[in-house]
C-alpha cells in the first residue's frame, strides 16, 4: 500500500475514533502521536496524516453542513459512522487539499468504503464526493465569504 494511502487510512481511523469517543480529532491525533513516540511497536503518524486531520479540523463545521445539504435522504447523525467519516475526510481533500487530484481523493475514499463499510457505501461515497468535486469552485468561494 502506498504511503499516502496508508496516511489516509490512518486519518480516517483518527476521525472514526474521535467520532466514536465524542472527542475532538485534534485530541485523538495528539494521543496517536504521543503513543507512537512512546511505543516503538506503533508506527509514527505521518506528516500527510497530520495534514489531513488538521485540515479537516479547520473546516469541520462547513464539511458537516455540506454533507447534511447534499447527502440526499441521509441525516448526518443517522449515517453509518464509517461512511460519515470517510465522506468527511474525502470532502476535505476534494474541496481544500490542492496537492491531491480530485479523482485520486475520490478513489481513495471509495477504497476506504470498500474496506470499512457496507456493500452500498462505495457508491454513496463516490456519488457524494463527485458532487462536491463538481461544485468545488462554488463551495470554496462560499467558504471564503
N, CA, C and O atoms as CSV, one atom per row, in Angstrom:
chain,resi,resn,atom,element,x,y,z
A,1,UNK,N,N,0.849,-1.174,0.000
A,1,UNK,CA,C,0.000,0.000,0.000
A,1,UNK,C,C,0.902,1.247,0.000
A,1,UNK,O,O,1.872,1.329,0.754
A,2,UNK,N,N,0.563,2.193,-0.847
A,2,UNK,CA,C,1.353,3.417,-0.964
A,2,UNK,C,C,1.288,4.240,0.321
A,2,UNK,O,O,0.336,4.136,1.094
A,3,UNK,N,N,2.309,5.052,0.531
A,3,UNK,CA,C,2.412,5.843,1.760
A,3,UNK,C,C,1.215,6.770,1.952
A,3,UNK,O,O,0.708,6.900,3.066
A,4,UNK,N,N,0.759,7.411,0.883
A,4,UNK,CA,C,-0.379,8.334,1.019
A,4,UNK,C,C,-1.667,7.576,1.316
A,4,UNK,O,O,-2.520,8.075,2.051
A,5,UNK,N,N,-1.818,6.392,0.763
A,5,UNK,CA,C,-2.997,5.575,1.071
A,5,UNK,C,C,-3.001,5.176,2.543
A,5,UNK,O,O,-4.039,5.215,3.203
A,6,UNK,N,N,-1.836,4.795,3.045
A,6,UNK,CA,C,-1.712,4.462,4.471
A,6,UNK,C,C,-2.028,5.674,5.334
A,6,UNK,O,O,-2.687,5.556,6.367
A,7,UNK,N,N,-1.556,6.840,4.906
A,7,UNK,CA,C,-1.806,8.070,5.666
A,7,UNK,C,C,-3.294,8.396,5.684
A,7,UNK,O,O,-3.821,8.810,6.717
A,8,UNK,N,N,-3.978,8.215,4.556
A,8,UNK,CA,C,-5.432,8.454,4.518
A,8,UNK,C,C,-6.168,7.472,5.420
A,8,UNK,O,O,-7.097,7.846,6.136
A,9,UNK,N,N,-5.748,6.230,5.378
A,9,UNK,CA,C,-6.375,5.217,6.228
A,9,UNK,C,C,-6.209,5.587,7.696
A,9,UNK,O,O,-7.156,5.478,8.475
A,10,UNK,N,N,-5.024,6.020,8.076
A,10,UNK,CA,C,-4.774,6.421,9.463
A,10,UNK,C,C,-5.599,7.656,9.817
A,10,UNK,O,O,-6.144,7.735,10.918
A,11,UNK,N,N,-5.700,8.619,8.904
A,11,UNK,CA,C,-6.513,9.811,9.148
A,11,UNK,C,C,-7.976,9.414,9.332
A,11,UNK,O,O,-8.644,9.929,10.229
A,12,UNK,N,N,-8.480,8.509,8.499
A,12,UNK,CA,C,-9.846,8.018,8.656
A,12,UNK,C,C,-10.022,7.379,10.028
A,12,UNK,O,O,-11.021,7.631,10.702
A,13,UNK,N,N,-9.074,6.565,10.443
A,13,UNK,CA,C,-9.171,5.894,11.741
A,13,UNK,C,C,-9.199,6.909,12.882
A,13,UNK,O,O,-9.893,6.700,13.878
A,14,UNK,N,N,-8.466,7.984,12.750
A,14,UNK,CA,C,-8.466,9.044,13.775
A,14,UNK,C,C,-9.826,9.735,13.805
A,14,UNK,O,O,-10.380,9.962,14.881
A,15,UNK,N,N,-10.367,10.071,12.640
A,15,UNK,CA,C,-11.700,10.690,12.592
A,15,UNK,C,C,-12.753,9.750,13.166
A,15,UNK,O,O,-13.628,10.175,13.920
A,16,UNK,N,N,-12.666,8.476,12.807
A,16,UNK,CA,C,-13.620,7.473,13.286
A,16,UNK,C,C,-13.543,7.360,14.813
A,16,UNK,O,O,-14.570,7.363,15.492
A,17,UNK,N,N,-12.330,7.260,15.342
A,17,UNK,CA,C,-12.162,7.140,16.793
A,17,UNK,C,C,-12.708,8.371,17.509
A,17,UNK,O,O,-13.395,8.253,18.525
A,18,UNK,N,N,-12.402,9.544,16.979
A,18,UNK,CA,C,-12.895,10.781,17.598
A,18,UNK,C,C,-14.422,10.795,17.606
A,18,UNK,O,O,-15.034,11.171,18.605
A,19,UNK,N,N,-15.027,10.394,16.516
A,19,UNK,CA,C,-16.487,10.354,16.417
A,19,UNK,C,C,-17.063,9.375,17.444
A,19,UNK,O,O,-18.036,9.694,18.128
A,20,UNK,N,N,-16.480,8.217,17.549
A,20,UNK,CA,C,-16.956,7.200,18.484
A,20,UNK,C,C,-16.785,7.618,19.942
A,20,UNK,O,O,-17.646,7.342,20.778
A,21,UNK,N,N,-15.676,8.280,20.240
A,21,UNK,CA,C,-15.394,8.690,21.627
A,21,UNK,C,C,-16.052,10.011,21.992
A,21,UNK,O,O,-16.123,10.360,23.170
A,22,UNK,N,N,-16.534,10.746,21.003
A,22,UNK,CA,C,-17.067,12.073,21.275
A,22,UNK,C,C,-15.955,13.044,21.635
A,22,UNK,O,O,-16.164,13.990,22.394
A,23,UNK,N,N,-14.769,12.804,21.083
A,23,UNK,CA,C,-13.596,13.637,21.347
A,23,UNK,C,C,-13.283,14.467,20.109
A,23,UNK,O,O,-13.804,14.207,19.024
A,24,UNK,N,N,-12.438,15.454,20.283
A,24,UNK,CA,C,-12.016,16.243,19.122
A,24,UNK,C,C,-10.982,15.444,18.328
A,24,UNK,O,O,-10.241,14.636,18.888
A,25,UNK,N,N,-10.945,15.680,17.031
A,25,UNK,CA,C,-9.947,14.994,16.210
A,25,UNK,C,C,-8.540,15.434,16.594
A,25,UNK,O,O,-7.594,14.654,16.487
A,26,UNK,N,N,-8.400,16.671,17.038
A,26,UNK,CA,C,-7.086,17.140,17.467
A,26,UNK,C,C,-6.598,16.351,18.683
A,26,UNK,O,O,-5.416,16.020,18.777
A,27,UNK,N,N,-7.510,16.049,19.616
A,27,UNK,CA,C,-7.132,15.280,20.799
A,27,UNK,C,C,-6.728,13.857,20.434
A,27,UNK,O,O,-5.726,13.344,20.933
A,28,UNK,N,N,-7.504,13.224,19.568
A,28,UNK,CA,C,-7.177,11.856,19.152
A,28,UNK,C,C,-5.863,11.842,18.375
A,28,UNK,O,O,-5.044,10.940,18.554
A,29,UNK,N,N,-5.660,12.835,17.517
A,29,UNK,CA,C,-4.387,12.940,16.785
A,29,UNK,C,C,-3.225,13.078,17.776
A,29,UNK,O,O,-2.217,12.383,17.647
A,30,UNK,N,N,-3.359,13.961,18.751
A,30,UNK,CA,C,-2.304,14.143,19.759
A,30,UNK,C,C,-2.051,12.838,20.515
A,30,UNK,O,O,-0.902,12.492,20.788
A,31,UNK,N,N,-3.119,12.115,20.851
A,31,UNK,CA,C,-2.970,10.824,21.536
A,31,UNK,C,C,-2.187,9.843,20.668
A,31,UNK,O,O,-1.310,9.134,21.161
A,32,UNK,N,N,-2.502,9.807,19.386
A,32,UNK,CA,C,-1.823,8.885,18.462
A,32,UNK,C,C,-0.346,9.244,18.305
A,32,UNK,O,O,0.509,8.359,18.276
A,33,UNK,N,N,-0.048,10.531,18.204
A,33,UNK,CA,C,1.344,10.975,18.095
A,33,UNK,C,C,2.115,10.598,19.357
A,33,UNK,O,O,3.231,10.084,19.283
A,34,UNK,N,N,1.511,10.858,20.514
A,34,UNK,CA,C,2.141,10.528,21.796
A,34,UNK,C,C,2.375,9.021,21.911
A,34,UNK,O,O,3.445,8.591,22.342
A,35,UNK,N,N,1.392,8.227,21.534
A,35,UNK,CA,C,1.512,6.771,21.594
A,35,UNK,C,C,2.627,6.275,20.677
A,35,UNK,O,O,3.413,5.408,21.059
A,36,UNK,N,N,2.693,6.828,19.470
A,36,UNK,CA,C,3.729,6.411,18.519
A,36,UNK,C,C,5.126,6.742,19.033
A,36,UNK,O,O,6.077,6.004,18.776
A,37,UNK,N,N,5.249,7.850,19.760
A,37,UNK,CA,C,6.561,8.241,20.307
A,37,UNK,C,C,6.969,7.378,21.494
A,37,UNK,O,O,8.157,7.153,21.725
A,38,UNK,N,N,5.985,6.897,22.245
A,38,UNK,CA,C,6.302,6.144,23.460
A,38,UNK,C,C,6.315,4.628,23.262
A,38,UNK,O,O,6.800,3.897,24.126
A,39,UNK,N,N,5.796,4.156,22.152
A,39,UNK,CA,C,5.703,2.714,21.915
A,39,UNK,C,C,6.272,2.418,20.535
A,39,UNK,O,O,5.644,2.734,19.523
A,40,UNK,N,N,7.462,1.811,20.486
A,40,UNK,CA,C,8.112,1.580,19.198
A,40,UNK,C,C,7.394,0.530,18.339
A,40,UNK,O,O,7.767,0.326,17.184
A,41,UNK,N,N,6.384,-0.130,18.881
A,41,UNK,CA,C,5.580,-1.063,18.082
A,41,UNK,C,C,4.529,-0.319,17.255
A,41,UNK,O,O,3.970,-0.873,16.308
A,42,UNK,N,N,4.265,0.937,17.620
A,42,UNK,CA,C,3.288,1.759,16.905
A,42,UNK,C,C,3.998,2.529,15.789
A,42,UNK,O,O,5.056,3.116,16.017
A,43,UNK,N,N,3.421,2.530,14.584
A,43,UNK,CA,C,4.051,3.314,13.513
A,43,UNK,C,C,3.888,4.810,13.791
A,43,UNK,O,O,2.898,5.220,14.397
A,44,UNK,N,N,4.838,5.615,13.359
A,44,UNK,CA,C,4.699,7.060,13.560
A,44,UNK,C,C,3.524,7.607,12.749
A,44,UNK,O,O,3.114,7.021,11.747
A,45,UNK,N,N,3.001,8.723,13.198
A,45,UNK,CA,C,1.924,9.399,12.463
A,45,UNK,C,C,2.602,10.249,11.398
A,45,UNK,O,O,3.411,11.122,11.712
A,46,UNK,N,N,2.269,9.991,10.137
A,46,UNK,CA,C,2.939,10.690,9.043
A,46,UNK,C,C,2.508,12.151,8.955
A,46,UNK,O,O,1.459,12.546,9.463
A,47,UNK,N,N,3.346,12.929,8.302
A,47,UNK,CA,C,3.026,14.339,8.082
A,47,UNK,C,C,1.731,14.491,7.290
A,47,UNK,O,O,0.933,15.387,7.566
A,48,UNK,N,N,1.522,13.615,6.306
A,48,UNK,CA,C,0.310,13.719,5.488
A,48,UNK,C,C,-0.935,13.382,6.315
A,48,UNK,O,O,-1.981,14.006,6.139
A,49,UNK,N,N,-0.830,12.407,7.206
A,49,UNK,CA,C,-1.948,12.108,8.107
A,49,UNK,C,C,-2.274,13.341,8.936
A,49,UNK,O,O,-3.438,13.721,9.061
A,50,UNK,N,N,-1.253,13.962,9.499
A,50,UNK,CA,C,-1.484,15.164,10.312
A,50,UNK,C,C,-2.087,16.281,9.465
A,50,UNK,O,O,-2.986,16.985,9.923
A,51,UNK,N,N,-1.606,16.446,8.249
A,51,UNK,CA,C,-2.142,17.473,7.354
A,51,UNK,C,C,-3.625,17.240,7.083
A,51,UNK,O,O,-4.416,18.182,7.115
A,52,UNK,N,N,-4.005,15.994,6.816
A,52,UNK,CA,C,-5.408,15.680,6.541
A,52,UNK,C,C,-6.290,15.916,7.768
A,52,UNK,O,O,-7.351,16.531,7.659
A,53,UNK,N,N,-5.862,15.437,8.918
A,53,UNK,CA,C,-6.660,15.575,10.141
A,53,UNK,C,C,-6.784,17.046,10.534
A,53,UNK,O,O,-7.875,17.515,10.859
A,54,UNK,N,N,-5.678,17.765,10.506
A,54,UNK,CA,C,-5.720,19.180,10.868
A,54,UNK,C,C,-6.515,19.994,9.850
A,54,UNK,O,O,-7.213,20.938,10.223
A,55,UNK,N,N,-6.418,19.642,8.579
A,55,UNK,CA,C,-7.201,20.323,7.551
A,55,UNK,C,C,-8.690,20.084,7.736
A,55,UNK,O,O,-9.499,21.006,7.631
A,56,UNK,N,N,-9.038,18.839,8.012
A,56,UNK,CA,C,-10.437,18.532,8.296
A,56,UNK,C,C,-10.913,19.341,9.507
A,56,UNK,O,O,-11.986,19.943,9.479
A,57,UNK,N,N,-10.105,19.347,10.565
A,57,UNK,CA,C,-10.494,20.054,11.797
A,57,UNK,C,C,-10.732,21.540,11.536
A,57,UNK,O,O,-11.595,22.151,12.166
A,58,UNK,N,N,-9.982,22.115,10.623
A,58,UNK,CA,C,-10.129,23.540,10.312
A,58,UNK,C,C,-11.444,23.842,9.591
A,58,UNK,O,O,-11.909,24.982,9.597
A,59,UNK,N,N,-12.040,22.827,8.975
A,59,UNK,CA,C,-13.252,23.028,8.167
A,59,UNK,C,C,-14.423,22.163,8.620
A,59,UNK,O,O,-15.396,22.013,7.881
A,60,UNK,N,N,-14.347,21.592,9.819
A,60,UNK,CA,C,-15.323,20.599,10.273
A,60,UNK,C,C,-16.766,21.081,10.167
A,60,UNK,O,O,-17.621,20.341,9.679
A,61,UNK,N,N,-17.052,22.274,10.601
A,61,UNK,CA,C,-18.441,22.752,10.578
A,61,UNK,C,C,-18.954,22.868,9.148
A,61,UNK,O,O,-20.076,22.455,8.853
A,62,UNK,N,N,-18.140,23.426,8.264
A,62,UNK,CA,C,-18.549,23.575,6.864
A,62,UNK,C,C,-18.703,22.213,6.194
A,62,UNK,O,O,-19.641,22.009,5.423
A,63,UNK,N,N,-17.811,21.294,6.471
A,63,UNK,CA,C,-17.894,19.955,5.882
A,63,UNK,C,C,-19.181,19.266,6.318
A,63,UNK,O,O,-19.884,18.698,5.483
A,64,UNK,N,N,-19.500,19.306,7.602
A,64,UNK,CA,C,-20.732,18.680,8.077
A,64,UNK,C,C,-21.966,19.359,7.479
A,64,UNK,O,O,-22.957,18.695,7.173
A,65,UNK,N,N,-21.903,20.668,7.315
A,65,UNK,CA,C,-23.009,21.398,6.684
A,65,UNK,C,C,-23.201,20.944,5.234
A,65,UNK,O,O,-24.332,20.749,4.789
A,66,UNK,N,N,-22.105,20.778,4.502
A,66,UNK,CA,C,-22.187,20.329,3.108
A,66,UNK,C,C,-22.728,18.912,3.012
A,66,UNK,O,O,-23.560,18.619,2.154
A,67,UNK,N,N,-22.264,18.044,3.878
A,67,UNK,CA,C,-22.759,16.661,3.860
A,67,UNK,C,C,-24.258,16.645,4.154
A,67,UNK,O,O,-25.019,15.960,3.471
A,68,UNK,N,N,-24.677,17.391,5.157
A,68,UNK,CA,C,-26.104,17.449,5.510
A,68,UNK,C,C,-26.929,18.001,4.352
A,68,UNK,O,O,-28.064,17.571,4.142
A,69,UNK,N,N,-26.379,18.939,3.608
A,69,UNK,CA,C,-27.099,19.549,2.491
A,69,UNK,C,C,-27.189,18.622,1.287
A,69,UNK,O,O,-28.247,18.533,0.664
A,70,UNK,N,N,-26.108,17.933,0.945
A,70,UNK,CA,C,-26.039,17.181,-0.308
A,70,UNK,C,C,-26.236,15.673,-0.175
A,70,UNK,O,O,-26.387,14.998,-1.193
A,71,UNK,N,N,-26.241,15.127,1.016
A,71,UNK,CA,C,-26.475,13.688,1.196
A,71,UNK,C,C,-27.980,13.462,1.191
A,71,UNK,O,O,-28.626,13.475,2.239
A,72,UNK,N,N,-28.520,13.258,0.021
A,72,UNK,CA,C,-29.959,13.132,-0.160
A,72,UNK,C,C,-30.503,11.966,0.668
A,72,UNK,O,O,-30.003,10.843,0.599
A,73,UNK,N,N,-31.530,12.264,1.445
A,73,UNK,CA,C,-32.222,11.270,2.273
A,73,UNK,C,C,-31.363,10.683,3.388
A,73,UNK,O,O,-31.681,9.612,3.906
A,74,UNK,N,N,-30.279,11.365,3.769
A,74,UNK,CA,C,-29.441,10.896,4.869
A,74,UNK,C,C,-29.192,12.032,5.837
A,74,UNK,O,O,-28.648,13.071,5.462
A,75,UNK,N,N,-29.591,11.833,7.088
A,75,UNK,CA,C,-29.219,12.762,8.143
A,75,UNK,C,C,-27.813,12.379,8.598
A,75,UNK,O,O,-27.484,11.196,8.681
A,76,UNK,N,N,-27.008,13.357,8.886
A,76,UNK,CA,C,-25.627,13.106,9.279
A,76,UNK,C,C,-25.535,12.161,10.479
A,76,UNK,O,O,-24.688,11.268,10.504
A,77,UNK,N,N,-26.396,12.355,11.459
A,77,UNK,CA,C,-26.332,11.519,12.662
A,77,UNK,C,C,-26.867,10.107,12.451
A,77,UNK,O,O,-26.612,9.230,13.276
A,78,UNK,N,N,-27.600,9.866,11.368
A,78,UNK,CA,C,-28.116,8.523,11.086
A,78,UNK,C,C,-27.261,7.778,10.074
A,78,UNK,O,O,-27.473,6.591,9.827
A,79,UNK,N,N,-26.304,8.471,9.493
A,79,UNK,CA,C,-25.398,7.876,8.520
A,79,UNK,C,C,-24.469,6.897,9.247
A,79,UNK,O,O,-24.067,7.168,10.378
A,80,UNK,N,N,-24.123,5.776,8.626
A,80,UNK,CA,C,-23.155,4.877,9.263
A,80,UNK,C,C,-21.872,5.636,9.625
A,80,UNK,O,O,-21.400,6.472,8.854
A,81,UNK,N,N,-21.325,5.343,10.783
A,81,UNK,CA,C,-20.165,6.070,11.294
A,81,UNK,C,C,-18.998,6.010,10.307
A,81,UNK,O,O,-18.332,7.019,10.075
A,82,UNK,N,N,-18.749,4.856,9.736
A,82,UNK,CA,C,-17.642,4.743,8.780
A,82,UNK,C,C,-17.892,5.648,7.577
A,82,UNK,O,O,-17.004,6.396,7.167
A,83,UNK,N,N,-19.091,5.583,7.014
A,83,UNK,CA,C,-19.405,6.416,5.843
A,83,UNK,C,C,-19.258,7.897,6.164
A,83,UNK,O,O,-18.668,8.654,5.395
A,84,UNK,N,N,-19.792,8.293,7.287
A,84,UNK,CA,C,-19.745,9.699,7.685
A,84,UNK,C,C,-18.305,10.206,7.729
A,84,UNK,O,O,-18.016,11.304,7.254
A,85,UNK,N,N,-17.419,9.419,8.291
A,85,UNK,CA,C,-16.038,9.858,8.443
A,85,UNK,C,C,-15.215,9.710,7.168
A,85,UNK,O,O,-14.285,10.485,6.942
A,86,UNK,N,N,-15.537,8.744,6.346
A,86,UNK,CA,C,-14.892,8.644,5.029
A,86,UNK,C,C,-15.278,9.849,4.180
A,86,UNK,O,O,-14.426,10.449,3.525
A,87,UNK,N,N,-16.554,10.202,4.191
A,87,UNK,CA,C,-17.008,11.356,3.410
A,87,UNK,C,C,-16.425,12.649,3.978
A,87,UNK,O,O,-16.046,13.537,3.215
A,88,UNK,N,N,-16.351,12.765,5.282
A,88,UNK,CA,C,-15.746,13.961,5.887
A,88,UNK,C,C,-14.311,14.140,5.394
A,88,UNK,O,O,-13.929,15.222,4.949
A,89,UNK,N,N,-13.532,13.082,5.476
A,89,UNK,CA,C,-12.141,13.142,5.049
A,89,UNK,C,C,-12.050,13.418,3.552
A,89,UNK,O,O,-11.258,14.254,3.119
A,90,UNK,N,N,-12.856,12.718,2.767
A,90,UNK,CA,C,-12.851,12.916,1.321
A,90,UNK,C,C,-13.291,14.313,0.935
A,90,UNK,O,O,-12.726,14.912,0.020
A,91,UNK,N,N,-14.292,14.836,1.621
A,91,UNK,CA,C,-14.763,16.198,1.329
A,91,UNK,C,C,-13.653,17.206,1.585
A,91,UNK,O,O,-13.429,18.100,0.770
A,92,UNK,N,N,-12.962,17.072,2.696
A,92,UNK,CA,C,-11.842,17.981,2.961
A,92,UNK,C,C,-10.832,17.897,1.818
A,92,UNK,O,O,-10.398,18.915,1.279
A,93,UNK,N,N,-10.468,16.674,1.461
A,93,UNK,CA,C,-9.408,16.512,0.468
A,93,UNK,C,C,-9.845,17.023,-0.909
A,93,UNK,O,O,-9.057,17.668,-1.601
A,94,UNK,N,N,-11.071,16.747,-1.309
A,94,UNK,CA,C,-11.553,17.201,-2.618
A,94,UNK,C,C,-11.668,18.724,-2.658
A,94,UNK,O,O,-11.247,19.348,-3.632
A,95,UNK,N,N,-12.219,19.314,-1.636
A,95,UNK,CA,C,-12.518,20.754,-1.678
A,95,UNK,C,C,-11.305,21.611,-1.336
A,95,UNK,O,O,-11.093,22.640,-1.979
A,96,UNK,N,N,-10.512,21.230,-0.362
A,96,UNK,CA,C,-9.458,22.116,0.138
A,96,UNK,C,C,-8.029,21.649,-0.075
A,96,UNK,O,O,-7.111,22.463,0.030
A,97,UNK,N,N,-7.803,20.407,-0.362
A,97,UNK,CA,C,-6.431,19.888,-0.469
A,97,UNK,C,C,-5.979,19.932,-1.926
A,97,UNK,O,O,-6.254,19.008,-2.691
A,98,UNK,N,N,-5.292,20.993,-2.307
A,98,UNK,CA,C,-4.901,21.187,-3.698
A,98,UNK,C,C,-3.782,20.256,-4.161
A,98,UNK,O,O,-3.567,20.110,-5.364
A,99,UNK,N,N,-3.080,19.638,-3.247
A,99,UNK,CA,C,-1.971,18.761,-3.612
A,99,UNK,C,C,-2.393,17.389,-4.099
A,99,UNK,O,O,-1.547,16.596,-4.511
A,100,UNK,N,N,-3.678,17.092,-4.061
A,100,UNK,CA,C,-4.179,15.786,-4.471
A,100,UNK,C,C,-5.194,15.970,-5.598
A,100,UNK,O,O,-6.140,16.744,-5.447
A,101,UNK,N,N,-5.016,15.277,-6.721
A,101,UNK,CA,C,-6.041,15.345,-7.764
A,101,UNK,C,C,-7.382,14.832,-7.214
A,101,UNK,O,O,-7.424,13.866,-6.451
A,102,UNK,N,N,-8.457,15.487,-7.610
A,102,UNK,CA,C,-9.779,15.115,-7.097
A,102,UNK,C,C,-10.106,13.650,-7.351
A,102,UNK,O,O,-10.645,12.972,-6.476
A,103,UNK,N,N,-9.783,13.162,-8.539
A,103,UNK,CA,C,-10.087,11.762,-8.869
A,103,UNK,C,C,-9.371,10.802,-7.925
A,103,UNK,O,O,-9.925,9.764,-7.561
A,104,UNK,N,N,-8.158,11.133,-7.530
A,104,UNK,CA,C,-7.397,10.290,-6.598
A,104,UNK,C,C,-8.056,10.315,-5.223
A,104,UNK,O,O,-8.232,9.271,-4.594
A,105,UNK,N,N,-8.418,11.501,-4.760
A,105,UNK,CA,C,-9.057,11.617,-3.439
A,105,UNK,C,C,-10.362,10.826,-3.403
A,105,UNK,O,O,-10.649,10.144,-2.420
A,106,UNK,N,N,-11.147,10.915,-4.470
A,106,UNK,CA,C,-12.421,10.184,-4.525
A,106,UNK,C,C,-12.169,8.686,-4.563
A,106,UNK,O,O,-12.815,7.932,-3.835
A,107,UNK,N,N,-11.240,8.245,-5.398
A,107,UNK,CA,C,-10.941,6.817,-5.495
A,107,UNK,C,C,-10.444,6.263,-4.160
A,107,UNK,O,O,-10.825,5.162,-3.762
A,108,UNK,N,N,-9.603,7.018,-3.477
A,108,UNK,CA,C,-9.092,6.562,-2.174
A,108,UNK,C,C,-10.232,6.457,-1.149
A,108,UNK,O,O,-10.261,5.525,-0.345
A,109,UNK,N,N,-11.159,7.406,-1.180
A,109,UNK,CA,C,-12.308,7.351,-0.266
A,109,UNK,C,C,-13.175,6.133,-0.587
A,109,UNK,O,O,-13.655,5.458,0.324
A,110,UNK,N,N,-13.375,5.853,-1.858
A,110,UNK,CA,C,-14.155,4.681,-2.262
A,110,UNK,C,C,-13.470,3.405,-1.775
A,110,UNK,O,O,-14.138,2.480,-1.313
A,111,UNK,N,N,-12.153,3.353,-1.876
A,111,UNK,CA,C,-11.422,2.180,-1.392
A,111,UNK,C,C,-11.589,2.005,0.121
A,111,UNK,O,O,-11.739,0.881,0.601
A,112,UNK,N,N,-11.565,3.102,0.865
A,112,UNK,CA,C,-11.810,3.018,2.310
A,112,UNK,C,C,-13.220,2.489,2.579
A,112,UNK,O,O,-13.418,1.672,3.478
A,113,UNK,N,N,-14.189,2.953,1.804
A,113,UNK,CA,C,-15.568,2.478,1.980
A,113,UNK,C,C,-15.669,0.983,1.684
A,113,UNK,O,O,-16.390,0.262,2.374
A,114,UNK,N,N,-14.962,0.521,0.677
A,114,UNK,CA,C,-14.966,-0.913,0.360
A,114,UNK,C,C,-14.379,-1.728,1.510
A,114,UNK,O,O,-14.855,-2.822,1.813
A,115,UNK,N,N,-13.349,-1.189,2.143
A,115,UNK,CA,C,-12.672,-1.914,3.218
A,115,UNK,C,C,-13.416,-1.846,4.546
A,115,UNK,O,O,-13.436,-2.823,5.293
A,116,UNK,N,N,-14.032,-0.697,4.849
A,116,UNK,CA,C,-14.545,-0.486,6.192
A,116,UNK,C,C,-16.067,-0.372,6.315
A,116,UNK,O,O,-16.578,-0.235,7.427
A,117,UNK,N,N,-16.801,-0.425,5.201
A,117,UNK,CA,C,-18.235,-0.200,5.334
A,117,UNK,C,C,-19.038,-1.224,4.539
A,117,UNK,O,O,-18.544,-2.305,4.218
A,118,UNK,N,N,-20.261,-0.877,4.231
A,118,UNK,CA,C,-21.203,-1.805,3.607
A,118,UNK,C,C,-21.002,-1.895,2.096
A,118,UNK,O,O,-20.239,-1.122,1.517
A,119,UNK,N,N,-21.685,-2.831,1.473
A,119,UNK,CA,C,-21.601,-3.003,0.019
A,119,UNK,C,C,-22.127,-1.784,-0.732
A,119,UNK,O,O,-21.669,-1.498,-1.838
A,120,UNK,N,N,-23.074,-1.069,-0.152
A,120,UNK,CA,C,-23.655,0.109,-0.804
A,120,UNK,C,C,-22.811,1.370,-0.602
A,120,UNK,O,O,-22.966,2.346,-1.336
A,121,UNK,N,N,-21.939,1.349,0.371
A,121,UNK,CA,C,-21.185,2.539,0.748
A,121,UNK,C,C,-20.277,3.099,-0.347
A,121,UNK,O,O,-20.235,4.318,-0.515
A,122,UNK,N,N,-19.551,2.273,-1.098
A,122,UNK,CA,C,-18.694,2.853,-2.134
A,122,UNK,C,C,-19.460,3.715,-3.142
A,122,UNK,O,O,-18.969,4.766,-3.555
A,123,UNK,N,N,-20.643,3.282,-3.534
A,123,UNK,CA,C,-21.452,4.056,-4.471
A,123,UNK,C,C,-21.895,5.369,-3.840
A,123,UNK,O,O,-21.847,6.419,-4.481
A,124,UNK,N,N,-22.324,5.310,-2.590
A,124,UNK,CA,C,-22.747,6.513,-1.871
A,124,UNK,C,C,-21.589,7.506,-1.750
A,124,UNK,O,O,-21.749,8.689,-2.049
A,125,UNK,N,N,-20.431,7.025,-1.313
A,125,UNK,CA,C,-19.252,7.873,-1.135
A,125,UNK,C,C,-18.838,8.480,-2.473
A,125,UNK,O,O,-18.576,9.680,-2.556
A,126,UNK,N,N,-18.778,7.666,-3.506
A,126,UNK,CA,C,-18.393,8.146,-4.828
A,126,UNK,C,C,-19.347,9.239,-5.319
A,126,UNK,O,O,-18.902,10.280,-5.802
A,127,UNK,N,N,-20.638,9.005,-5.199
A,127,UNK,CA,C,-21.620,9.972,-5.678
A,127,UNK,C,C,-21.557,11.297,-4.945
A,127,UNK,O,O,-21.606,12.355,-5.571
A,128,UNK,N,N,-21.448,11.251,-3.635
A,128,UNK,CA,C,-21.427,12.480,-2.852
A,128,UNK,C,C,-20.137,13.268,-3.089
A,128,UNK,O,O,-20.177,14.488,-3.246
A,129,UNK,N,N,-19.004,12.584,-3.116
A,129,UNK,CA,C,-17.742,13.286,-3.353
A,129,UNK,C,C,-17.649,13.810,-4.784
A,129,UNK,O,O,-17.060,14.866,-5.017
A,130,UNK,N,N,-18.219,13.090,-5.739
A,130,UNK,CA,C,-18.249,13.588,-7.121
A,130,UNK,C,C,-19.082,14.866,-7.206
A,130,UNK,O,O,-18.745,15.781,-7.956
A,131,UNK,N,N,-20.154,14.926,-6.447
A,131,UNK,CA,C,-20.982,16.148,-6.400
A,131,UNK,C,C,-20.165,17.301,-5.829
A,131,UNK,O,O,-20.222,18.415,-6.349
A,132,UNK,N,N,-19.408,17.046,-4.767
A,132,UNK,CA,C,-18.559,18.085,-4.187
A,132,UNK,C,C,-17.496,18.540,-5.195
A,132,UNK,O,O,-17.186,19.729,-5.277
A,133,UNK,N,N,-16.941,17.598,-5.960
A,133,UNK,CA,C,-15.947,17.950,-6.981
A,133,UNK,C,C,-16.570,18.881,-8.017
A,133,UNK,O,O,-15.966,19.880,-8.406
A,134,UNK,N,N,-17.769,18.552,-8.456
A,134,UNK,CA,C,-18.451,19.385,-9.453
A,134,UNK,C,C,-18.757,20.781,-8.925
A,134,UNK,O,O,-18.715,21.757,-9.674
A,135,UNK,N,N,-19.066,20.876,-7.635
A,135,UNK,CA,C,-19.431,22.155,-7.018
A,135,UNK,C,C,-18.242,22.873,-6.371
A,135,UNK,O,O,-18.404,23.952,-5.803
A,136,UNK,N,N,-17.066,22.286,-6.456
A,136,UNK,CA,C,-15.884,22.772,-5.746
A,136,UNK,C,C,-15.631,24.281,-5.883
A,136,UNK,O,O,-15.429,24.942,-4.865
A,137,UNK,N,N,-15.633,24.843,-7.071
A,137,UNK,CA,C,-15.357,26.295,-7.141
A,137,UNK,C,C,-16.351,27.113,-6.316
A,137,UNK,O,O,-15.963,28.047,-5.614
A,138,UNK,N,N,-17.615,26.761,-6.403
A,138,UNK,CA,C,-18.634,27.489,-5.641
A,138,UNK,C,C,-18.504,27.224,-4.146
A,138,UNK,O,O,-18.638,28.147,-3.343
A,139,UNK,N,N,-18.247,25.991,-3.766
A,139,UNK,CA,C,-18.130,25.632,-2.359
A,139,UNK,C,C,-16.941,26.348,-1.712
A,139,UNK,O,O,-17.044,26.827,-0.582
A,140,UNK,N,N,-15.832,26.419,-2.414
A,140,UNK,CA,C,-14.660,27.119,-1.877
A,140,UNK,C,C,-14.928,28.611,-1.783
A,140,UNK,O,O,-14.557,29.255,-0.802
A,141,UNK,N,N,-15.574,29.160,-2.808
A,141,UNK,CA,C,-15.884,30.594,-2.808
A,141,UNK,C,C,-16.822,30.917,-1.655
A,141,UNK,O,O,-16.623,31.903,-0.946
A,142,UNK,N,N,-17.855,30.077,-1.465
A,142,UNK,CA,C,-18.814,30.298,-0.375
A,142,UNK,C,C,-18.132,30.197,0.985
A,142,UNK,O,O,-18.501,30.917,1.912
A,143,UNK,N,N,-17.151,29.323,1.116
A,143,UNK,CA,C,-16.446,29.156,2.396
A,143,UNK,C,C,-15.584,30.369,2.711
A,143,UNK,O,O,-15.347,30.678,3.879
A,144,UNK,N,N,-15.112,31.063,1.666
A,144,UNK,CA,C,-14.250,32.223,1.875
A,144,UNK,C,C,-15.022,33.480,2.222
A,144,UNK,O,O,-14.433,34.470,2.656
A,145,UNK,N,N,-16.336,33.453,2.035
A,145,UNK,CA,C,-17.157,34.642,2.292
A,145,UNK,C,C,-17.350,34.853,3.776
A,145,UNK,O,O,-18.014,35.806,4.182
